[in-house]
Amino acid sequence: MLHFPNIDPVALHLGPVAIRWYALAYIAGVVLGLQYAKHLARRYITASATGITPAHFTDFISWVILGILLGGRLGYVLFYNSDFYLQHPLDALMIWHGGMSFHGGLLGVILSSFLFCRHHKLRFLSFTDIMACVAPIGLFFGRLANFINGELYGRTSDASWAMIFPRGGDEPRHPSQLYEAGLEGIALFILLAVLASRKTLREREGFLSGMFLILYGLFRSFCEFFREPDIQLGFLAGGTTMGQLLCIPMIAFGGWLVWKSRNVK
């Protein structure tokens, strides 16, 4: 059994302003993701074929941040705590109190990508193929921030590496945030990078987007077996969790994209 490391969620104070690790995680994800997206655009995508250039991803930063924040918050309100927010609708605007959903953020990014591509007359699936390869970077830093905050901890366990989290009671629990950082972040990044390095695969428009949806859905569903369900929801039908249920349409749609990409020339 391990004790949770005493990490202050505030990274530094600048006078009255507190800079939290969670905010730094978002910044790191966006900054590093931008550089990787530009690298992929330069290396794999020709502007003459898709209309996409590295400069487009710099312009997309404000769009993607808005999509993440609005989609993530709306997803949490609808998927995870709708009863509470129906009674307290104004609290839905208080994002500083916490409460974000990956699946909602994903929908927000998809919508912002669609609108951005439509505005700039870019090929949507070619654009999202690059975004799919970039997303694990943000996921990795986000899960590390969850661990630092001692939130979204795992179920009780007698494993030697189980931890006692400050808000998780006296029983040791799985550090499920680290499991997710490893699978949804590192493993997913490597697998997509390997797939993108193969010319025959990256030229199948929509293939990388579909593989991201499939692999993330599988990794997240697996990690949910170790993660403590949200207290306001608990376990759902058949002992599943909301995260697992939301991954089902994600995996199915990803499979359709991969199948459809076979006919893309």
PASEBA-1860 file (N, C-alpha, C; in nm, 3 decimals):
! residues 265
1> MLHFPNID> 0.084/-0.119/0.000/0.000/0.000/0.000/0.088/0.124/0.000 ~ 0.052/0.221/-0.081/0.126/0.346/-0.090/0.037/0.460/-0.044 ~ 0.098/0.563/0.008/0.024/0.683/0.043/0.035/0.783/-0.072 ~ -0.073/0.850/-0.098/-0.076/0.948/-0.205/0.030/1.056/-0.178 ~ 0.114/1.088/-0.277/0.216/1.192/-0.254/0.151/1.326/-0.227 ~ 0.211/1.398/-0.134/0.156/1.527/-0.093/0.192/1.634/-0.196 ~ 0.111/1.641/-0.303/0.135/1.735/-0.411/0.032/1.848/-0.402 ~ 0.081/1.968/-0.393/-0.009/2.084/-0.390/-0.070/2.102/-0.528
9> PVALHLGP> -0.204/2.105/-0.540/-0.266/2.125/-0.672/-0.232/2.260/-0.733 ~ -0.185/2.354/-0.651/-0.142/2.484/-0.701/0.008/2.477/-0.731 ~ 0.045/2.496/-0.856/0.186/2.487/-0.897/0.267/2.606/-0.847 ~ 0.210/2.726/-0.859/0.279/2.846/-0.812/0.179/2.958/-0.792 ~ 0.220/3.053/-0.710/0.138/3.171/-0.684/0.206/3.293/-0.745 ~ 0.130/3.368/-0.821/0.177/3.495/-0.875/0.095/3.606/-0.811 ~ 0.139/3.646/-0.692/0.060/3.742/-0.616/-0.070/3.677/-0.574 ~ -0.183/3.740/-0.604/-0.312/3.681/-0.567/-0.360/3.572/-0.662
17> VAIRWYAL> -0.286/3.549/-0.770/-0.327/3.453/-0.871/-0.261/3.318/-0.844 ~ -0.342/3.213/-0.838/-0.292/3.077/-0.816/-0.293/3.002/-0.949 ~ -0.177/2.954/-0.991/-0.165/2.876/-1.114/-0.168/2.729/-1.077 ~ -0.271/2.659/-1.120/-0.289/2.519/-1.084/-0.226/2.426/-1.187 ~ -0.188/2.308/-1.139/-0.133/2.208/-1.228/-0.232/2.171/-1.337 ~ -0.361/2.174/-1.305/-0.463/2.138/-1.403/-0.460/2.234/-1.520 ~ -0.446/2.364/-1.490/-0.438/2.464/-1.596/-0.311/2.445/-1.679 ~ -0.201/2.416/-1.609/-0.074/2.393/-1.680/-0.082/2.270/-1.769
25> AYIAGVVL> -0.160/2.170/-1.726/-0.177/2.049/-1.808/-0.248/2.084/-1.939 ~ -0.352/2.166/-1.931/-0.423/2.209/-2.052/-0.327/2.285/-2.144 ~ -0.249/2.376/-2.085/-0.156/2.457/-2.165/-0.052/2.368/-2.232 ~ 0.005/2.274/-2.155/0.106/2.183/-2.211/0.047/2.100/-2.324 ~ -0.076/2.051/-2.306/-0.140/1.972/-2.409/-0.161/2.050/-2.537 ~ -0.204/2.175/-2.523/-0.230/2.259/-2.641/-0.099/2.296/-2.711 ~ 0.002/2.339/-2.633/0.128/2.384/-2.692/0.201/2.269/-2.762 ~ 0.218/2.157/-2.692/0.286/2.043/-2.753/0.203/1.982/-2.866
33> GLQYAKHL> 0.071/1.979/-2.847/-0.016/1.928/-2.952/-0.007/2.011/-3.079 ~ 0.004/2.143/-3.063/0.016/2.232/-3.179/0.144/2.199/-3.256 ~ 0.255/2.183/-3.184/0.382/2.155/-3.252/0.377/2.020/-3.325 ~ 0.315/1.922/-3.263/0.307/1.790/-3.326/0.214/1.794/-3.448 ~ 0.104/1.868/-3.437/0.012/1.880/-3.551/0.082/1.946/-3.670 ~ 0.162/2.048/-3.642/0.235/2.114/-3.751/0.338/2.020/-3.813 ~ 0.402/1.941/-3.727/0.498/1.842/-3.776/0.429/1.742/-3.870 ~ 0.314/1.691/-3.827/0.242/1.594/-3.911/0.197/1.658/-4.042
41> ARRYITAS> 0.151/1.781/-4.034/0.104/1.849/-4.155/0.219/1.869/-4.253 ~ 0.338/1.904/-4.201/0.453/1.922/-4.290/0.501/1.789/-4.348 ~ 0.497/1.686/-4.267/0.558/1.558/-4.308/0.466/1.473/-4.394 ~ 0.337/1.473/-4.361/0.249/1.376/-4.425/0.143/1.436/-4.518 ~ 0.107/1.560/-4.496/-0.005/1.618/-4.571/0.046/1.722/-4.668 ~ 0.008/1.711/-4.794/0.044/1.812/-4.893/-0.073/1.908/-4.911 ~ -0.043/2.036/-4.906/-0.148/2.137/-4.914/-0.226/2.126/-5.046 ~ -0.157/2.086/-5.151/-0.225/2.077/-5.280/-0.334/1.970/-5.280
49> ATGITPAH> -0.316/1.866/-5.198/-0.413/1.757/-5.195/-0.527/1.782/-5.098 ~ -0.499/1.845/-4.986/-0.602/1.859/-4.882/-0.636/2.003/-4.849 ~ -0.551/2.097/-4.886/-0.571/2.236/-4.848/-0.520/2.266/-4.709 ~ -0.466/2.169/-4.638/-0.423/2.185/-4.499/-0.275/2.223/-4.493 ~ -0.243/2.326/-4.417/-0.104/2.367/-4.396/-0.078/2.376/-4.246 ~ 0.049/2.377/-4.203/0.079/2.392/-4.060/0.017/2.517/-3.999 ~ 0.008/2.624/-4.076/-0.046/2.750/-4.024/-0.192/2.735/-3.982 ~ -0.264/2.645/-4.044/-0.404/2.626/-4.008/-0.420/2.583/-3.861
57> FTDFISWV> -0.324/2.505/-3.811/-0.336/2.457/-3.673/-0.310/2.567/-3.572 ~ -0.228/2.665/-3.609/-0.211/2.782/-3.523/-0.342/2.859/-3.514 ~ -0.409/2.875/-3.626/-0.538/2.946/-3.628/-0.646/2.867/-3.554 ~ -0.628/2.737/-3.545/-0.731/2.652/-3.486/-0.728/2.651/-3.333 ~ -0.622/2.704/-3.272/-0.606/2.695/-3.127/-0.728/2.748/-3.052 ~ -0.771/2.869/-3.084/-0.885/2.927/-3.012/-1.012/2.846/-3.034 ~ -1.027/2.788/-3.153/-1.144/2.706/-3.183/-1.145/2.579/-3.097 ~ -1.028/2.514/-3.089/-1.024/2.387/-3.017/-1.038/2.408/-2.867
65> ILGILLGG> -0.981/2.516/-2.814/-0.996/2.544/-2.671/-1.142/2.567/-2.637 ~ -1.211/2.643/-2.721/-1.353/2.668/-2.699/-1.433/2.538/-2.707 ~ -1.399/2.453/-2.804/-1.468/2.324/-2.819/-1.448/2.235/-2.699 ~ -1.325/2.230/-2.647/-1.295/2.147/-2.530/-1.372/2.195/-2.408 ~ -1.366/2.326/-2.381/-1.427/2.379/-2.260/-1.580/2.370/-2.265 ~ -1.639/2.416/-2.375/-1.785/2.414/-2.383/-1.838/2.271/-2.395 ~ -1.775/2.191/-2.480/-1.820/2.054/-2.497/-1.798/1.971/-2.372 ~ -1.681/1.989/-2.309/-1.651/1.913/-2.188/-1.746/1.945/-2.075
73> RLGYVLFY> -1.776/2.074/-2.059/-1.868/2.113/-1.952/-2.011/2.067/-1.982 ~ -2.057/2.088/-2.104/-2.193/2.048/-2.140/-2.208/1.896/-2.130 ~ -2.103/1.823/-2.169/-2.108/1.677/-2.159/-2.121/1.632/-2.015 ~ -2.048/1.697/-1.924/-2.057/1.660/-1.783/-2.196/1.689/-1.729 ~ -2.251/1.804/-1.766/-2.385/1.842/-1.720/-2.489/1.742/-1.768 ~ -2.481/1.701/-1.894/-2.583/1.612/-1.951/-2.561/1.466/-1.916 ~ -2.437/1.421/-1.920/-2.409/1.278/-1.903/-2.393/1.236/-1.757 ~ -2.341/1.326/-1.674/-2.299/1.283/-1.541/-2.376/1.345/-1.425
81> NSDFYLQH> -2.442/1.458/-1.445/-2.507/1.521/-1.331/-2.629/1.602/-1.373 ~ -2.707/1.549/-1.463/-2.819/1.625/-1.518/-2.925/1.658/-1.412 ~ -2.950/1.567/-1.319/-3.052/1.593/-1.217/-3.017/1.717/-1.134 ~ -2.891/1.726/-1.094/-2.848/1.841/-1.013/-2.860/1.971/-1.090 ~ -2.815/1.971/-1.216/-2.814/2.096/-1.293/-2.952/2.136/-1.342 ~ -3.045/2.042/-1.349/-3.183/2.080/-1.379/-3.242/2.162/-1.265 ~ -3.197/2.131/-1.143/-3.244/2.205/-1.026/-3.161/2.331/-1.001 ~ -3.036/2.332/-1.048/-2.947/2.447/-1.028/-2.883/2.483/-1.162
89> PLDALMIW> -2.960/2.533/-1.257/-2.908/2.556/-1.393/-2.793/2.657/-1.399 ~ -2.792/2.756/-1.313/-2.685/2.855/-1.317/-2.550/2.797/-1.277 ~ -2.552/2.690/-1.196/-2.428/2.626/-1.155/-2.355/2.561/-1.272 ~ -2.427/2.535/-1.380/-2.364/2.476/-1.498/-2.259/2.570/-1.558 ~ -2.272/2.700/-1.530/-2.177/2.798/-1.582/-2.051/2.807/-1.499 ~ -2.051/2.748/-1.380/-1.939/2.762/-1.287/-1.836/2.652/-1.310 ~ -1.765/2.663/-1.422/-1.669/2.559/-1.458/-1.550/2.555/-1.363 ~ -1.527/2.664/-1.289/-1.417/2.665/-1.193/-1.443/2.574/-1.074
97> HGGMSFHG> -1.567/2.527/-1.059/-1.599/2.432/-0.953/-1.568/2.287/-0.995 ~ -1.521/2.269/-1.120/-1.488/2.136/-1.168/-1.606/2.070/-1.237 ~ -1.576/1.959/-1.305/-1.680/1.885/-1.375/-1.666/1.898/-1.526 ~ -1.583/1.810/-1.586/-1.564/1.808/-1.731/-1.576/1.663/-1.779 ~ -1.626/1.646/-1.898/-1.643/1.513/-1.957/-1.557/1.500/-2.082 ~ -1.479/1.393/-2.091/-1.399/1.373/-2.212/-1.489/1.357/-2.334 ~ -1.593/1.276/-2.322/-1.679/1.251/-2.438/-1.748/1.379/-2.485 ~ -1.786/1.465/-2.390/-1.843/1.593/-2.429/-1.739/1.681/-2.495
105> GLLGVILS> -1.616/1.682/-2.441/-1.508/1.758/-2.502/-1.476/1.709/-2.642 ~ -1.483/1.577/-2.661/-1.459/1.519/-2.794/-1.562/1.570/-2.894 ~ -1.688/1.568/-2.854/-1.793/1.620/-2.943/-1.771/1.767/-2.973 ~ -1.727/1.842/-2.871/-1.699/1.984/-2.891/-1.587/2.006/-2.991 ~ -1.482/1.924/-2.982/-1.369/1.937/-3.075/-1.411/1.895/-3.216 ~ -1.492/1.791/-3.227/-1.541/1.748/-3.360/-1.622/1.860/-3.424 ~ -1.711/1.922/-3.346/-1.792/2.031/-3.401/-1.706/2.151/-3.439 ~ -1.612/2.188/-3.353/-1.526/2.303/-3.384/-1.440/2.272/-3.506
113> SFLFCRHH> -1.395/2.147/-3.521/-1.316/2.108/-3.638/-1.400/2.118/-3.765 ~ -1.524/2.072/-3.757/-1.613/2.078/-3.874/-1.636/2.222/-3.917 ~ -1.666/2.309/-3.820/-1.691/2.450/-3.852/-1.566/2.518/-3.905 ~ -1.451/2.486/-3.847/-1.325/2.544/-3.892/-1.294/2.500/-4.034 ~ -1.309/2.371/-4.062/-1.281/2.321/-4.197/-1.378/2.377/-4.300 ~ -1.501/2.392/-4.258/-1.600/2.450/-4.350/-1.566/2.595/-4.379 ~ -1.524/2.668/-4.276/-1.489/2.810/-4.293/-1.368/2.826/-4.384 ~ -1.270/2.736/-4.371/-1.146/2.748/-4.449/-1.143/2.657/-4.570
121> KLRFLSFT> -1.255/2.587/-4.595/-1.266/2.498/-4.711/-1.156/2.390/-4.711 ~ -1.146/2.320/-4.598/-1.047/2.213/-4.582/-1.118/2.079/-4.579 ~ -1.045/1.974/-4.607/-1.100/1.838/-4.602/-1.111/1.796/-4.456 ~ -1.234/1.775/-4.412/-1.263/1.754/-4.270/-1.193/1.631/-4.213 ~ -1.206/1.515/-4.278/-1.148/1.393/-4.223/-0.995/1.394/-4.229 ~ -0.938/1.461/-4.328/-0.792/1.475/-4.330/-0.746/1.559/-4.210 ~ -0.825/1.659/-4.177/-0.794/1.744/-4.063/-0.808/1.665/-3.932 ~ -0.916/1.591/-3.919/-0.936/1.516/-3.794/-0.839/1.399/-3.782
129> DIMACVAP> -0.786/1.350/-3.893/-0.684/1.245/-3.885/-0.560/1.297/-3.811 ~ -0.524/1.420/-3.838/-0.411/1.480/-3.767/-0.448/1.505/-3.622 ~ -0.568/1.558/-3.599/-0.612/1.585/-3.462/-0.618/1.457/-3.379 ~ -0.652/1.347/-3.442/-0.659/1.219/-3.372/-0.521/1.179/-3.320 ~ -0.418/1.201/-3.400/-0.282/1.168/-3.358/-0.233/1.260/-3.247 ~ -0.286/1.380/-3.243/-0.244/1.481/-3.145/-0.313/1.463/-3.011 ~ -0.438/1.418/-3.012/-0.521/1.414/-2.891/-0.458/1.340/-2.773 ~ -0.386/1.228/-2.793/-0.330/1.159/-2.676/-0.235/1.244/-2.593
137> IGLFFGRL> -0.175/1.345/-2.653/-0.085/1.433/-2.576/-0.164/1.505/-2.468 ~ -0.277/1.564/-2.506/-0.362/1.631/-2.408/-0.420/1.535/-2.306 ~ -0.455/1.415/-2.351/-0.510/1.315/-2.260/-0.408/1.275/-2.154 ~ -0.283/1.259/-2.195/-0.177/1.222/-2.101/-0.162/1.326/-1.991 ~ -0.149/1.452/-2.030/-0.131/1.557/-1.930/-0.257/1.576/-1.846 ~ -0.373/1.559/-1.907/-0.498/1.572/-1.831/-0.511/1.467/-1.722 ~ -0.473/1.342/-1.754/-0.482/1.235/-1.654/-0.377/1.254/-1.544 ~ -0.260/1.306/-1.578/-0.162/1.337/-1.474/-0.217/1.445/-1.380
145> ANFINGEL> -0.287/1.542/-1.437/-0.346/1.647/-1.354/-0.455/1.591/-1.264 ~ -0.533/1.495/-1.315/-0.634/1.428/-1.231/-0.567/1.360/-1.112 ~ -0.451/1.297/-1.136/-0.378/1.229/-1.029/-0.327/1.330/-0.926 ~ -0.269/1.439/-0.973/-0.218/1.542/-0.882/-0.331/1.598/-0.796 ~ -0.448/1.615/-0.855/-0.563/1.667/-0.781/-0.625/1.563/-0.688 ~ -0.582/1.437/-0.700/-0.640/1.332/-0.618/-0.785/1.304/-0.650 ~ -0.824/1.325/-0.778/-0.963/1.306/-0.820/-0.970/1.191/-0.920 ~ -1.091/1.144/-0.946/-1.113/1.034/-1.039/-1.026/0.913/-1.005
153> YGRTSDAS> -1.014/0.888/-0.875/-0.933/0.776/-0.828/-1.005/0.644/-0.854 ~ -0.932/0.533/-0.828/-0.983/0.402/-0.862/-1.063/0.336/-0.752 ~ -1.103/0.213/-0.781/-1.178/0.133/-0.685/-1.081/0.078/-0.579 ~ -1.137/0.031/-0.470/-1.055/-0.025/-0.363/-0.979/-0.147/-0.413 ~ -0.858/-0.166/-0.361/-0.772/-0.273/-0.408/-0.674/-0.315/-0.299 ~ -0.630/-0.441/-0.307/-0.525/-0.488/-0.217/-0.392/-0.502/-0.290 ~ -0.381/-0.444/-0.409/-0.255/-0.447/-0.483/-0.147/-0.371/-0.407 ~ -0.023/-0.412/-0.424/0.086/-0.350/-0.350/0.107/-0.204/-0.389
161> WAMIFPRG> 0.061/-0.165/-0.508/0.077/-0.026/-0.553/-0.050/0.058/-0.530 ~ -0.150/0.000/-0.465/-0.273/0.076/-0.435/-0.239/0.192/-0.342 ~ -0.317/0.299/-0.353/-0.289/0.421/-0.278/-0.409/0.465/-0.195 ~ -0.381/0.534/-0.087/-0.486/0.598/-0.008/-0.494/0.743/-0.055 ~ -0.604/0.777/-0.118/-0.623/0.912/-0.170/-0.690/1.000/-0.064 ~ -0.654/1.128/-0.058/-0.708/1.217/0.046/-0.860/1.221/0.050 ~ -0.923/1.211/-0.068/-1.070/1.219/-0.073/-1.134/1.082/-0.096 ~ -1.053/0.976/-0.087/-1.103/0.842/-0.116/-1.125/0.755/0.006
169> GDEPRHPS> -1.126/0.814/0.126/-1.147/0.735/0.246/-1.019/0.669/0.293 ~ -1.033/0.572/0.382/-0.917/0.507/0.444/-0.869/0.383/0.370 ~ -0.941/0.340/0.267/-0.904/0.218/0.197/-0.813/0.248/0.078 ~ -0.714/0.163/0.053/-0.627/0.183/-0.063/-0.704/0.160/-0.193 ~ -0.667/0.235/-0.294/-0.738/0.231/-0.422/-0.640/0.226/-0.539 ~ -0.690/0.178/-0.652/-0.611/0.180/-0.775/-0.581/0.324/-0.815 ~ -0.457/0.354/-0.852/-0.427/0.486/-0.911/-0.470/0.486/-1.058 ~ -0.600/0.479/-1.079/-0.653/0.458/-1.215/-0.620/0.575/-1.308
177> QLYEAGLE> -0.594/0.692/-1.252/-0.555/0.806/-1.337/-0.425/0.774/-1.411 ~ -0.333/0.703/-1.342/-0.206/0.667/-1.404/-0.225/0.557/-1.508 ~ -0.319/0.467/-1.483/-0.350/0.365/-1.584/-0.398/0.433/-1.712 ~ -0.485/0.532/-1.694/-0.540/0.603/-1.810/-0.433/0.686/-1.880 ~ -0.344/0.748/-1.802/-0.235/0.825/-1.863/-0.148/0.734/-1.949 ~ -0.124/0.612/-1.900/-0.041/0.518/-1.975/-0.107/0.465/-2.100 ~ -0.236/0.430/-2.091/-0.305/0.371/-2.205/-0.362/0.477/-2.300 ~ -0.440/0.571/-2.245/-0.504/0.673/-2.329/-0.405/0.777/-2.378
185> GIALFILL> -0.294/0.789/-2.307/-0.193/0.887/-2.345/-0.078/0.823/-2.420 ~ 0.012/0.753/-2.348/0.135/0.702/-2.408/0.109/0.593/-2.512 ~ 0.035/0.488/-2.474/0.013/0.377/-2.566/-0.064/0.422/-2.691 ~ -0.167/0.502/-2.672/-0.248/0.548/-2.785/-0.165/0.637/-2.878 ~ -0.081/0.722/-2.820/0.006/0.809/-2.901/0.100/0.725/-2.988 ~ 0.162/0.625/-2.927/0.258/0.542/-3.001/0.189/0.464/-3.112 ~ 0.075/0.403/-3.081/0.005/0.323/-3.181/-0.039/0.408/-3.301 ~ -0.091/0.526/-3.274/-0.135/0.612/-3.384/-0.017/0.665/-3.464
193> AVLASRKT> 0.095/0.692/-3.396/0.215/0.737/-3.466/0.267/0.629/-3.560 ~ 0.263/0.504/-3.515/0.306/0.392/-3.599/0.214/0.378/-3.720 ~ 0.084/0.387/-3.698/-0.012/0.378/-3.809/0.006/0.492/-3.907 ~ 0.028/0.613/-3.853/0.044/0.730/-3.940/0.172/0.724/-4.021 ~ 0.270/0.649/-3.975/0.398/0.640/-4.048/0.385/0.552/-4.174 ~ 0.277/0.478/-4.183/0.256/0.391/-4.300/0.174/0.464/-4.406 ~ 0.235/0.486/-4.519/0.174/0.567/-4.625/0.038/0.512/-4.669 ~ 0.028/0.381/-4.682/-0.098/0.323/-4.730/-0.213/0.346/-4.632
201> LREREGFL> -0.181/0.359/-4.503/-0.285/0.379/-4.402/-0.321/0.526/-4.386 ~ -0.222/0.613/-4.382/-0.253/0.755/-4.361/-0.323/0.817/-4.481 ~ -0.308/0.755/-4.599/-0.376/0.807/-4.717/-0.523/0.764/-4.722 ~ -0.562/0.674/-4.633/-0.703/0.634/-4.624/-0.774/0.737/-4.535 ~ -0.830/0.836/-4.597/-0.891/0.948/-4.524/-0.997/0.899/-4.426 ~ -0.979/0.934/-4.298/-1.071/0.892/-4.194/-1.024/0.771/-4.117 ~ -0.920/0.702/-4.167/-0.871/0.580/-4.100/-0.815/0.613/-3.962 ~ -0.729/0.711/-3.952/-0.667/0.746/-3.824/-0.772/0.798/-3.725
209> SGMFLILY> -0.868/0.873/-3.776/-0.977/0.921/-3.689/-1.054/0.802/-3.632 ~ -1.084/0.707/-3.718/-1.157/0.588/-3.673/-1.078/0.506/-3.574 ~ -0.948/0.489/-3.599/-0.865/0.411/-3.508/-0.853/0.480/-3.372 ~ -0.848/0.611/-3.371/-0.845/0.682/-3.243/-0.971/0.651/-3.162 ~ -1.086/0.659/-3.227/-1.212/0.633/-3.158/-1.218/0.490/-3.105 ~ -1.173/0.395/-3.186/-1.177/0.254/-3.144/-1.081/0.230/-3.028 ~ -0.956/0.271/-3.044/-0.855/0.242/-2.943/-0.882/0.316/-2.812 ~ -0.921/0.443/-2.823/-0.953/0.514/-2.699/-1.070/0.447/-2.629
217> GLFRSFCE> -1.174/0.413/-2.706/-1.291/0.349/-2.647/-1.256/0.221/-2.575 ~ -1.168/0.139/-2.635/-1.128/0.013/-2.573/-1.043/0.038/-2.448 ~ -0.947/0.129/-2.457/-0.861/0.159/-2.342/-0.942/0.218/-2.227 ~ -1.031/0.310/-2.258/-1.112/0.373/-2.154/-1.205/0.271/-2.089 ~ -1.266/0.186/-2.170/-1.356/0.084/-2.116/-1.281/-0.010/-2.022 ~ -1.158/-0.046/-2.058/-1.077/-0.132/-1.972/-1.043/-0.061/-1.840 ~ -1.001/0.063/-1.848/-0.964/0.138/-1.727/-1.083/0.160/-1.635 ~ -1.203/0.164/-1.692/-1.323/0.184/-1.610/-1.345/0.069/-1.512
225> FFREPDIQ> -1.288/-0.048/-1.540/-1.299/-0.160/-1.446/-1.220/-0.134/-1.318 ~ -1.129/-0.038/-1.322/-1.048/-0.006/-1.205/-1.084/0.129/-1.145 ~ -1.160/0.209/-1.218/-1.193/0.345/-1.175/-1.323/0.346/-1.095 ~ -1.323/0.423/-0.988/-1.444/0.437/-0.906/-1.549/0.516/-0.984 ~ -1.672/0.462/-0.997/-1.776/0.537/-1.069/-1.809/0.668/-0.998 ~ -1.859/0.764/-1.072/-1.900/0.891/-1.012/-2.007/0.863/-0.907 ~ -1.991/0.928/-0.792/-2.077/0.897/-0.677/-2.224/0.922/-0.706 ~ -2.254/1.023/-0.788/-2.394/1.055/-0.815/-2.459/0.958/-0.912
233> LGFLAGGT> -2.376/0.875/-0.981/-2.429/0.777/-1.076/-2.414/0.634/-1.027 ~ -2.297/0.603/-0.973/-2.270/0.465/-0.932/-2.264/0.374/-1.053 ~ -2.287/0.245/-1.030/-2.287/0.148/-1.139/-2.422/0.151/-1.210 ~ -2.418/0.127/-1.340/-2.539/0.128/-1.421/-2.576/-0.017/-1.457 ~ -2.655/-0.035/-1.560/-2.705/-0.168/-1.597/-2.592/-0.267/-1.617 ~ -2.605/-0.384/-1.553/-2.505/-0.489/-1.570/-2.370/-0.458/-1.509 ~ -2.367/-0.363/-1.417/-2.240/-0.327/-1.354/-2.151/-0.240/-1.440 ~ -2.205/-0.183/-1.547/-2.128/-0.094/-1.633/-2.121/0.045/-1.571
241> TMGQLLCI> -2.039/0.129/-1.630/-2.028/0.268/-1.587/-2.068/0.359/-1.702 ~ -2.092/0.485/-1.670/-2.128/0.580/-1.775/-2.016/0.592/-1.879 ~ -1.891/0.591/-1.833/-1.780/0.598/-1.926/-1.781/0.485/-2.026 ~ -1.811/0.363/-1.980/-1.817/0.248/-2.070/-1.933/0.259/-2.169 ~ -2.048/0.304/-2.121/-2.163/0.317/-2.210/-2.138/0.422/-2.319 ~ -2.072/0.531/-2.282/-2.043/0.636/-2.380/-1.940/0.590/-2.483 ~ -1.859/0.491/-2.447/-1.758/0.441/-2.540/-1.817/0.349/-2.647 ~ -1.936/0.294/-2.622/-1.995/0.201/-2.719/-2.022/0.268/-2.853
249> PMIAFGGW> -2.096/0.381/-2.858/-2.116/0.446/-2.988/-1.986/0.500/-3.047 ~ -1.893/0.535/-2.960/-1.763/0.585/-3.005/-1.688/0.477/-3.083 ~ -1.683/0.356/-3.027/-1.616/0.244/-3.094/-1.688/0.207/-3.223 ~ -1.820/0.206/-3.217/-1.899/0.170/-3.336/-1.876/0.269/-3.450 ~ -1.877/0.397/-3.419/-1.856/0.499/-3.522/-1.713/0.492/-3.575 ~ -1.618/0.464/-3.486/-1.480/0.448/-3.531/-1.466/0.331/-3.626 ~ -1.535/0.222/-3.597/-1.532/0.107/-3.686/-1.588/0.139/-3.822 ~ -1.695/0.220/-3.824/-1.756/0.260/-3.952/-1.658/0.346/-4.032
257> LVWKSRNV> -1.587/0.438/-3.964/-1.491/0.523/-4.034/-1.378/0.440/-4.095 ~ -1.329/0.343/-4.018/-1.221/0.257/-4.069/-1.270/0.178/-4.189 ~ -1.391/0.121/-4.181/-1.448/0.045/-4.293/-1.467/0.135/-4.415 ~ -1.519/0.255/-4.392/-1.546/0.348/-4.502/-1.416/0.394/-4.569 ~ -1.307/0.403/-4.490/-1.181/0.454/-4.546/-1.120/0.359/-4.647 ~ -1.168/0.234/-4.654/-1.112/0.139/-4.749/-1.132/0.185/-4.892 ~ -1.239/0.260/-4.917/-1.272/0.301/-5.052/-1.224/0.441/-5.086 ~ -1.150/0.503/-4.993/-1.099/0.638/-5.017/-0.969/0.630/-5.094
265> K> -0.962/0.701/-5.203/-0.841/0.700/-5.288/-0.761/0.826/-5.260
END
